[in-house]
Amino acid sequence: MIDQMLYGCIALIALTNPLAELPFFFAATDGFSRAELRRAAVKVAFGVLIVLSVSAVAGARILGLFDVSFAAFRAAGGLVIILAALEMLRGAGFGITGVRRAPGETEDHLWVPLVMPLIAGPAAITAVITLALEEPGVLIVVPVATLIAVFVAAVGVLAVLLAASFLSNALSRRAVRIFERFSGLILLAIGCQMALGGIQEFFMRAPQ
């Protein structure tokens, strides 16, 4: 169980990779105060914890219930990332990356696409489901080692985003904007690769 937990921690920290999503976090929290940035970081980390925990316990069953393959899920996630990346490149400040909360509302733009599919993306979800299914034992209802690995990965996300809240105040607004544009191009390539990979996998597994 310890080996399974350690392997899961390393894999999920690498797959969630919140450092790569810092520019989007900056874009999604533009205009937030330091206290709001900290709350946003906690909400994103909590969202990652919820998404990956649910995936560990019931992910395969949920996708199977809707007859959705992992390939189609991956392609859809790639499309969402493409749309977000295009907005970052344009600096549009609306739509996916620019939704702003009204009083009493939650920050939906922190959940989609920041929590999912950027941080808790198809790769991380697939890894969590695989780890849960591979845990030793008979008829495991709660994959304990996988859930511990998910918790460690969520704490890692929280630590990185909390550090980002201080970094955003240290950098000039112009520097953040330049960083966002450059990262938008990288995200666009990632989204295209994810979507095309999902499409390719879908047709390769389709019955001939």
N, C-alpha and C positions, 0 to 999 in steps of 0.2 A: 504493500500500500504506500509506503514511504517513497519507493522508487517511482511509482505511478504519480504521486503527488508532485515530486520534484520535476519529473519530466513534463507534467502538465503546466506547472508554474513557468518553466522556461519557454515552453511552446506558446503559451497564451500571452506572456509579456512581449514576446517577439511579434506575435500576430496582431495584437491590439495596437502596439507602437504609437502611443499618443503624441510622441515628439513630432511625428510626421503630420499630425493634424493640428498643430499649434496655430498655423496661419488661419485655418478655418475657425478655430476657437476665437481668435482675435476678431475675425470678421463677424462672427455670430454675436459677439459681446461688445461690439463697437458702441461707445458712449456709456458703458456701464461704469459705475463707481467701483472702488476697490472692494467694498463689501459685497456688491452685486457680483463681481467677478468671482469672489470666493464661493458665494452661494451657487453660482453657475457651475463652478468646478465640482462642487459636491453633488449637484444634480446630475451632471454628466457621468461621474463615477458611479453614482447609485443606479443610473440607467443602464450602464454597462453591466453592473452586478446583476440586475434584474433580468436583462436580456439573455446573458450567458447562463445564469442559473436555470431559467426556464428552459433554455435549449438543452442543458445537461439532463434535466429531469424528463422533459416531454417534447423536445425539439423534433425528433424523428416522427413521433406520432402526430404532431401538429401539421407538419408538411404533408405527411401521408393522408391526413384527414381531408385536406384540400386538394389532394392529388397533384402536389407541386414538387417537382424534382429539384435537387440541389443545383443542377445546371441552370434551370430557369430562375431560381432564387439568386444565383450568382449574376446572371445576366441583368436581372432587374436592379440589383444593387449597383452594378456598374453604370447603368443608365442614370440612376439618381446622382451618383458621383459626377458623371459627365455634366449634368445640369448645374450642379453646385459649382463645378470648376469653371464653367462658362460665365457664370455670374461673378465669380471672383476675378476673372480676367477682364470683364467689362467694368468692374467696380460699380455694378448697377445698384446694389443696396436694396434689392427687393426680392420677392419670390422666396426661394429656398434659403438663401443666405441672409436675407434682410428682413425676415418676419420680426415684427416688434410686438412685445406684449402690451395688452391693454390692462388696466387695473383689475386685479383678481384673476388674470389668466396666467397659464403656465407658458414657459418659453418653448413652444413647439419646435422652433428651429434648432434647439439644443438636442432634441430627440432625433429628428430626421432632418438632415442626414448625419449629424455629428455622432450621436450614439450609435445609430445604425443607418447606413451600412459602413460608415467611415471607421469607427473604432471597433465596435462589435459587428464586424462585417461577416460576409458569407464564409470566409476562410476560418475566422475565429469560431463561428457557430458550428461549422462542420467539424473542426478540431475538437470542440467541446463534446459534441454528440459522439464522435468516435472514441474519445477518451472514456466517456461514460459507459459505452457499450463494451469496452475492453477491460473494465474493472473486474477483478477476480471475484468469484462467488456465484451463487445460483439465485436467479430471480431477484437481483438487486433492485430495490425500489428507490433508494436514495444513494447516488454515487458520491460517497463522502469525499474521496480523494480529489475527484474532479471539482466538486464544489469548493474545496479548500483552495485549489489552484485558481478558480474563478475569483475568489475573494482576494487572493494575493495580487492578481492582475488588476482588479478594480482599485486596490490601494495604490498600485503603481500609477494608474491613470490619474488618481486624485493628487498624488504627489507632484506629477509633472504639470498638471493644470494649475495647481496652487502656485507653483513656481512661475508659471506663465503669467499669472495675475500681477506679480511683481515686475516681471520683465516688460509687460505691456506699458507700465507706468514709467519705466526707465527709458524706453525707446521713444523717439519722436514719432508723431503721427505719420509723417512722410515715410520714414523708414519702415513702419508697419505696413503701409500701403504698397511699397515696393516689394516687400517680402510676400505679401498676399498675392500680387500679380505673378511673381515668379512661381510661387507654390501652386497657383491655379493651373499653370501649364503642366506641372508635374502631376497634379491630381487628375487633369484631363487625360493624360497618358495612362494613369493607373485605371481610371474608369473605363477607358476604351479597351485596355487589356483584359479587365475583369469581364466586361460585357461580351467581348469577342470570344474569350475563353469559355464563358458559359454557353454561348451559342454553339461553338464548336463541339463542346462536350455533349450538348443536347442532341445534336444531329448524329454524333458518333454512336450514341447509345440508343438512338431511335431504331425500332425494328425495321429491317430491310424488307 
